[in-house]
Amino acid sequence: MNEMKNLVIVDAANILRDDRGCIIRDENQNRLVQMRPERLDMVIKHIKNNGGKAVCILRNGTYHSGKKRKDSDDPRFGDWTLVEDGIESGDIVKVSDDDDMYCVSLALQTDSILLSRDQFKPEKRKYTDVNWKRVDELRVSDYNFIANQFVSPELDRAMSSIISKSCMDETKTSLDLTVSASVKKDVKPHERN
């Protein structure tokens, strides 16, 4: 299977900071920022289990912010070794700045699903030459974490469609090569051009 056709570009910060269902507040009821590497790991496993290849784009600043809290007992910060393991395996890629545009550019270049809740409003103003209509078509923003599981029927449908198309393309190419090879075998040497 061609991995380029099965890429799912993941806005890693969206997933790491997604605290829906596990919100922690301070004494004034202000929502506190969290980093949930377990959730990013769930997304990566979900994509792989459904035949895709996750490419999680993570801004260096977000990476360093999480890394300096890796040994913290603070319940807002999860197991940072999951992020380190993802970087080592290639599932997570660190970028300097403008991680959102790295996600957008890669999704457009590879015509891949883009998992992100971002609306990209500042980027749309700054990068007017980008095909934002296509970005909206590629973007999957409807996902949630329910019962400690990543759930996204929209992503599952999009992946199913792309992966089945990819398999059909591979089957057609394989059949074309087989037919081509058998036709050449049936042609007598004096009949070839």
N, C-alpha and C positions, 0 to 999 in steps of 0.2 A: 504494500500500500504506500502511495506517495505521501510522506509526512507533510509536505508543504500544503497539500490539499486538506489536511485534517488539523491544522493549527487552530488553537483557540488562544487569542491574545487576552491576557488578564491584567486589568488595572489592579495591581497588587495592593496598593494603598487602600483602595475601596474595600477590599476584603479584610485586610489586616485591621482596619479601624471600624469595621462594621460591628456595632455593639447591640444591634436589635435583639431583643430577647434576653440580654444580660447587662442592661444598663446599670451603671454604678454612679451614684450621686454623692456630692459632698454634703456637709451639714446644712448648707443653704439651698439644697435641692438642685444645684447646678450639675449638669451632666459632665462627668469626667472622661477624658480621652483614654481610650484603651488600645492595646495592640494584641491581636488574637492570631498568632501564627497557626494555631490549630485549625482555624477556619480556612486559611490559605491552603494548608495541607489537605483539608477536606475537598476543596475545589479542585486541586491538582489531581487527587485520586479519582474524583468523580469524572473529570475529563478523560483520564486514562482508561478508566473502566468502561467508558462509552466509545472507545476507539480513537480518541483524539490525542493531540500532543499539546500540552499546556506550555505557553510562554508567558510567564508572569513578569511584568515590567515593574521594577521597584526603584524609586528615586534614592540616590545615595543618602540624602538627608534623612529620609524615613528609615533607611537601613541603620544608620548610625544612632538615630534616636532610640530605636528598638534595642540595638546591641548594647548600649550603655545601661539598659535596664534588665539585661538578661539574667543577672543573679539576684534580682529584686524579689522580695517576698510579697510585694504589692500584688493583690489579686487582679489588677487591671492589665497585667503584662504576663503573657503566656510563655510557652516553651520556645525560646528563640533558637534553639538548636534545629528546629524544624525549618527555619528560614535558611540557616547555614547549610543544612543538608540539601535544600532545594537549589541553592546557589551552586553547590558542588556538583549536583546532578545535571545542572543546566536547565532545570524547570523554572528557575528564577534568575532574571538578568538584572543587574544593577546598571542604572544610567545616571549621568551627571545631574541634569536638571530637566525640567519640562517633560516629565514622565508621561503626561497625558498625550503630548504630541508624538512621543516615541510609540505609544500604543496605537494612535490614529494612523501614523505613517506605516507602521508594520502591517496593520490590518488592511490598509488600502493596497500596499505593495504585494501582499500575498493573497488578497481577496478572502480574508479569514474573519471568523466570528470575533467580535470584540466584546468581552464581558466587562461592563463598566456601568456604574450608575450616573456618571458624569453627563452633564448636558453640553459641556465644552463651550460655554458662552464666551469667556475671554478669548479662547483660541479661535473661535469663529470670527471674532472681530479682528484679531491679529493676523490670521492666516486665511485671507479671503479667497485665495486660489485653490484651496483644498475642496474636494468634492464632498461637502458635508451631507448632501443628500444620500450618497453612498455610505458614508459613515453611519448615518441613522439606520440604514438598511442592515448593515453588518452588526450593529450594536444590540446586545442583549442586556437589558437593565432590570428585568424582572426575575429576581432570585431572593431566596430567604434562607434562614437557618431555623429549622424546626426540629424539635426533639433531638438536638445536637447533631443534625444532619443537614448538609447542603441540599437544597431543593430548588430546581428551576425547570419547570415544564417547557418554558420557552427555549432555554438552552438545549434541552434534550431533543426538542423538535428540530432545531436548527442543525445540531450535530448529526442527527439521524439523516436529515436531508443531504447534507454535504458528504457524509461518509458513504451513504448508499450511492450517490452520484459518482464519487471517487471510485467505488468498487465497480460500478457499471462501466466507467471509463477504462479501468484496468482490464476488465473482462473483455471489452471490445478490442482493446489494443492487443491483448493476448490472442484473441480469436483471429484478428487481422494478421498477426504474425504467423499463426498456425496455418491459416488458409494460404497465405503467401508462400510459406515454405512447402506446403503440399502441392501447390500449383507448379512450383519450380521443379519438384521431383517428377511430376507427371509429364513435363515437357521433354521431348526427346532432344538430344544434343543438337541435331541438325535443324530443329525447329526454333531454337533460341535465337534472339536477335544479336 
